Amino acid sequence: MKGRMRRLQHISAAVVLAAVSLATAGPATAAETLISKHGDWEAFSDTEKGKPVCYMGSEPTKARGKYKARGRTFLLITHRPAEKSTNVISFRAGYTFKKGSQVQLTIGKTTFKLFTDGGWAFTPDRDADNDLVKAMIRGATMTVKGTSSRGTLTTDTYSLKGFTAAYRAIGKACKV
């Protein structure tokens, strides 16, 4: 439960706005800075309460499901060095998840289970975050499967092209 609360507390307005600008290819918010773009991933830096925050994100290259409308979908990896918090994975589905459901994230032959809260999904703890980042560095594509509150099954495919370079960029920017 402690790990879950840590993840829920780290969804900040700055990260959500950055993700929206990433998804719309629009301008960054006043405080955030686009560090660089690498393949299908973008790296950002920002400050929250005067402390550095660095994150990277991507949108799916393919989204499948029998839905009529869906909001923005993306995956973020966030570092907050002042809080000794690195590699926090957060996935926004573009809909509210079915209550009590899990998200299945697969890279190669490795599958990770993420817990859901509203329209977000997170790994259960720091070790899972670190393992997932390692798998993303080694992988080429990633699929994310979830179920909406209406029972709609979705499958999103992410390219991991540029992931490692973007990951290095946020590490350097936040000195982690």
N, C-alpha and C positions, 0 to 999 in steps of 0.2 A: 504494500500500500504506500509506503514511503516513496518508492521509486515512481509510482504513478503520480503522486502529488507533485514531485519535482518536475515532471514533464508538463503537467497541467499548468503549473505556475510559470513556465517558460514560454507560454504562448503570449507574446507581447504585441501591443499595437504596432510597434515598429516592424517586427518580423512579418506580421500579417500584411501590412502595407507594402513591404518589400516584395512579398510573394505575389501580391496583386500587381505590382508594377512589373514583376518578372513575367507573370502570366499575360499581361496586356502589352508587354513591350513598351510600356509608357515610361514617363520620366520617374526617376527615383524620388522618394520623399525628400524634404529639405535636409534632414539630418543624415540619411543613408547615402552611401557612396557605392557605386558599382566598381568593384575592384577589377574584374576581368570576366570575359566570356571564354569558355573552353568547350568546344563541341556543343553538346546539348545542355550544358550546365553553366550557371552564372554565379559568381562570387560577390558578396556584398559585405560592407562593414557599416557599423552604426554605433551609437552610444545610447545607453539607457541609464539615467541618473548619473551621468558623467563617466560611466564605465564602458569599455569597449565590448561590442558584440559583433561576431563575424558569423556569417551563414552563407550557405550555398543552396541553390534550388534548381529544379527542373520540372517541366510538365511532361505528361506522357506523350509518346510519339504515336500511340494508338490507344483508343478508348472504346471498349465494347460493352454493350448492355442494352436491354430493351427499355430505355427511358425516353420520356418526351422532352424533359429539360433537366439540365444538370449545371451546377455552378462550377467555378474554377477548381481544378484539380492540380495538386503539385506535391512534391516531396522536398523537405528541407532538412539540412544538417546544420546545427547551431553550436557555436562555442561561446561561452561566457567565462573568460579566464578569471575575472574577479570573484566569481562564485565557484571556481575550480570545477566548472561544468564544461565538458567537451563531448562532441559527437552525439548530441541529443537529436534523435530522429523524430520527425513529425510528418505525418501524411494527412493532407486535407483531401477529402473525397469528393467535395462538390455536392454533397447531400448529407443528411443526418443518417448515421448508421442505425441498423436494427439494434434495439436495446439488448445488451448482453452478448452481442456478436463479436467475433474476432476477425481481423484482417489477416490474410495469408500472403506473405511476400516471399517470392521465390527467385533465387539467383542460381542458375545452373541446377544442381541436384540438391541444393540446400534451401530449406524452407524455414521461415521465421513466422512466429505468431505475434501479432500486435493487438493490444487491447484498444477498445474504442471508447470515445467520450464525445457525444454530440456528432459533429462532422469531422472529428480528428481521430487519428490512430497513433499509438506510441508503442515502443518496445517496453517490456516490463521493468527493465533495469539497465544500469550502466554497462554491465558485461554484455548484454544483448546488443546495446548500441554499438559497442566496440567490435563485436563479432560481425554485425551487419555492415559496418563501414569496411572492415577487412574484406568481406565477400564482395562488396561493391567495387573495391579497388581491383580485385581479381576478375570480376565478371564483365560480360559484354552487354547483357540485357537483364532486365528485372521485370517480373510481373507482380501486380498487386491485385488481389481479389477481395472484394467486400460485398456486403449486403446492405441495401438501404432500409430505412424504417418501413418502406412499403413492400419490402421483400424482393426488390430488384437486385439481381446479381450483376456485378460489374467486374470487368477485367481490364486493367490498365497496363500497358507495356511502356517501360522507360528504357531509353538508350543510356548506357553508362559511358558512352564516348565523351571524353573530357572530364569525367568524374575525378580522376586522380589529380589532374592539373588544378581543377577548381578547389579540391580539398587542400592541396598544398598552398594555394593562394590564401585561403581563409586561415590556415595554420600560421602562415608567415605574418599576415595582417594582425592577428591576435596574439602572436608570439607564443604559440602552444606547440 
